[in-house]
Amino acid sequence: MDACRCAGSLWSSNNTLAKYQLVSDLFISVAYFSIPLELLYLARNSSLAPYRRILLQFGSFIVLCGATHFINLWSISGYKETVETVQTVTKGLCAVISCATAISLIGMMREFLDYKLELYLKNKASELDTEKGLVKNQASTGKTEY
């Protein structure tokens, strides 16, 4: 058995693919860490109070996805066994949060669809009220426009 459990030649200075992976993982993790901040801002500054829980679940899911990419950056450090342990725990947490979010979404789909229907009906009612007002106005003035 090899005494050093390092990543070894994969991360050598000549490995172009590894460099592209590192740059990609860096940008992916930055994006994944910024999206939850935007969701948190949205949850705090909007009328989405009933949906804050799902936004927090999405945020947690996204942070954990980003963490897996960030941990890949750490893998060049030479502490392969530690990195593998942290990566395994992070992926396990990500799996739990991912499944919880997916299950929560199933239950909320009807609510989302009902909300969209409610908005549509309110808009239609408003349009009909406006048209009714115009018809009444035209009837009272004796003007008809067709």
Buried (B, 14 or more C-beta within 10 A) or exposed (E): EEEEBBBEEEBEEEEEEBEEBBEEBBEBBEEBBEBBEEBBEBBEEEEEEEBBEBBBBBBBBBBBBBBBBBBBBEBBEEBBEEBEEBBEEBBEBBEEBBEEBEEEEEEBEEEEEEEEEEEEEEEEEEEEEEEEEEEEEEEEEEEEEE
